[in-house]
Amino acid sequence: MSDAASRAALARELGDRVGGDRRANTVLLQHVFGGAGAAAPGALLFRAFADHALFFDPRDDKIGSTLLTGREWQRPMVQRALALLREAGRAPEGKGLIDAGANIGATLTYLMRDGGFAHAHAFEPDPWNRDILTRNLDLNTLAASVTVCAEALGEAEGEVLLHRDARNLGRHSLLARAGAGDVPPVAVQVTTLDAYGDQSGVDPAAIGLVKIDVEGAELAVLQGMTALRAARVPLLVEVTGGADDRDQRARLLALIEGYAWVADVSADAPRPCAPAKFHPRGPQQDLLIY
């Protein structure tokens, strides 16, 4: 049996044992893949789905835990966003995609598969997540269609610390937060989408979507992409850490001035509304702004 087949068999066996119980899943994975576990440090698991496959770090108690149990990570949310864009005459097929906070590439893979994007620019500053991302792009024959960038995105260029979470490997953030565990921060370069666009020749008119999932730094990313916002390029933004805060809502509305619609695509049946009528329903939401 090949290494990939062995990993797939192990992933299926572990997933079948714990079913959809994420707490049991996490406990099992910490025993097997934790610091005192039986698996080699840095071991990855593999999960095959109908139209794609993903390597993932089994220590991750959110995305990894979901993939292990055989569920796709937020794909219905992606499909709801794409459906709304098509209904509005903003079909993304053949256009470019910008992914700010690509992590290991799960959402990026769904966007490329379901959205028909011609090319993507994927930003992932964490070295370990970026390594898994590049493996997943190769695995899904997407490497030639995606430019991987090591920088973080923000409102100004420079160098900052990326604070890393020990258990939720999708929770790394440029913001220092409690509960990040004992993983030391790592210095990363920050650029803006305005600067990147100028250097790389990105034409805002050729971009069909900007997806932003940067754990609390989304307003900074929006601040640094004036050309894309001026072109009213659709945005898929995970608003984190106070989406129900009045000041944050006001700053978000100021940054998306000129956009016609906002829809909460984390809801099963999103209802688009004018931005001025949008009121957050909780501390974290996935918003399609178009």
Secondary structure, 3 states (H helix, E strand, C coil): CCHHHHHHHHHHHHHHHHCCCHHHHHHHHHHHHCCCCCCCCCCCEEEECCCCEEEECCCCCCHHHHHHCCCCCCHHHHHHHHHHHHHCCCCCCCCEEEEECCCCCHHHHHHHHHHCCCEEEEECCCHHHHHHHHHHHHHCCCHHHEEEECCEECCCCEEEEEECCCCCCCCCECCCCCCCCCCCCEEEEEECHHHHHHHHCCCHHHEEEEEECCCCCHHHHHHCCHHHHHCCCCEEEEEECCCCCHHHHHHHHHHCCCCCCEEECCCCCCCCECHHHCCCCCCEEEEEEC
